[in-house]
Amino acid sequence: MNRTFDRYAGIVFLAVGALFVVESQKITASSYGSNVGSNIFPLGLGIFLALMSIRLIYETFRYKNTGREKEKLDYKRFGIIFSAAVLYAYFLEDIGFVIATFLFLMIGFQTMQRGKIWSSLIISAAFSFGVYYLFVHVMDGTLPGFPSWLGLE
């Protein structure tokens, strides 16, 4: 871990989280056909990001000083996950939340740790279906469903 990088990243992510919280207040509280407003996810994500950033900043003060060790940055993994996130956002409406989220999580899990394919499959599927069910059926929100060519609508 690089103390300076982590501290600056924590400050930047704290600012981004605060921006999410502030800007989510400008989104309408409810959307057509939904009991859950479109401001809920950005607000929750902003709060979560801010809390995790505060934790990261706190942890940088607890690092043990081990000297000047240089770490090699892993650009390949970053590129794969960044590309997957961009493709996730681009195809979310076309292939639906469950399939897009499942594929994004599988790519992320396999990029970070090769192997353990079955646990990655189970976690990705459970998370994708679980969030969809919770948001759409329990909270009466709206998310992009399955594509029409699957016939699961």
Solvent accessible surface area in square Angstrom, and as a share of the most:
residue,aa,sasa,rsa
1,M,171,0.76
2,N,78,0.40
3,R,83,0.30
4,T,75,0.44
5,F,131,0.55
6,D,13,0.07
7,R,66,0.24
8,Y,140,0.53
9,A,18,0.14
10,G,0,0.00
11,I,88,0.44
12,V,86,0.50
13,F,99,0.41
14,L,56,0.28
15,A,61,0.48
16,V,52,0.30
17,G,0,0.00
18,A,49,0.38
19,L,104,0.52
20,F,84,0.35
21,V,41,0.23
22,V,85,0.49
23,E,74,0.33
24,S,1,0.01
25,Q,110,0.49
26,K,146,0.62
27,I,67,0.34
28,T,95,0.55
29,A,76,0.59
30,S,72,0.47
31,S,44,0.29
32,Y,219,0.83
33,G,66,0.64
34,S,11,0.07
35,N,116,0.60
36,V,17,0.10
37,G,5,0.05
38,S,59,0.38
39,N,23,0.12
40,I,73,0.37
41,F,87,0.36
42,P,33,0.21
43,L,46,0.23
44,G,38,0.36
45,L,102,0.51
46,G,0,0.00
47,I,83,0.42
48,F,120,0.50
49,L,52,0.26
50,A,17,0.13
51,L,100,0.50
52,M,98,0.44
53,S,3,0.02
54,I,92,0.47
55,R,143,0.52
56,L,54,0.27
57,I,33,0.17
58,Y,121,0.46
59,E,40,0.18
60,T,0,0.00
61,F,136,0.57
62,R,146,0.53
63,Y,55,0.21
64,K,176,0.74
65,N,133,0.68
66,T,95,0.55
67,G,52,0.50
68,R,236,0.86
69,E,125,0.56
70,K,193,0.82
71,E,98,0.44
72,K,193,0.82
73,L,110,0.54
74,D,76,0.39
75,Y,159,0.60
76,K,153,0.65
77,R,101,0.37
78,F,131,0.54
79,G,30,0.29
80,I,67,0.34
81,I,51,0.26
82,F,118,0.49
83,S,54,0.35
84,A,9,0.07
85,A,40,0.31
86,V,77,0.44
87,L,96,0.48
88,Y,55,0.21
89,A,74,0.58
90,Y,152,0.58
91,F,81,0.34
92,L,42,0.21
93,E,135,0.61
94,D,86,0.45
95,I,41,0.21
96,G,2,0.02
97,F,19,0.08
98,V,4,0.02
99,I,44,0.22
100,A,4,0.03
101,T,7,0.04
102,F,51,0.21
103,L,86,0.43
104,F,53,0.22
105,L,33,0.16
106,M,24,0.11
107,I,75,0.38
108,G,14,0.14
109,F,70,0.29
110,Q,25,0.11
111,T,18,0.10
112,M,105,0.47
113,Q,102,0.45
114,R,197,0.72
115,G,40,0.38
116,K,135,0.57
117,I,82,0.42
118,W,184,0.65
119,S,50,0.32
120,S,8,0.05
121,L,57,0.28
122,I,114,0.58
123,I,96,0.49
124,S,0,0.00
125,A,32,0.24
126,A,66,0.51
127,F,106,0.44
128,S,0,0.00
129,F,111,0.46
130,G,37,0.36
131,V,33,0.19
132,Y,34,0.13
133,Y,128,0.49
134,L,94,0.47
135,F,16,0.07
136,V,30,0.17
137,H,110,0.49
138,V,88,0.51
139,M,71,0.32
140,D,69,0.36
141,G,6,0.06
142,T,81,0.47
143,L,37,0.18
144,P,30,0.19
145,G,29,0.28
146,F,43,0.18
147,P,9,0.06
148,S,81,0.52
149,W,185,0.65
150,L,70,0.35
151,G,65,0.63
152,L,110,0.55
153,E,159,0.71
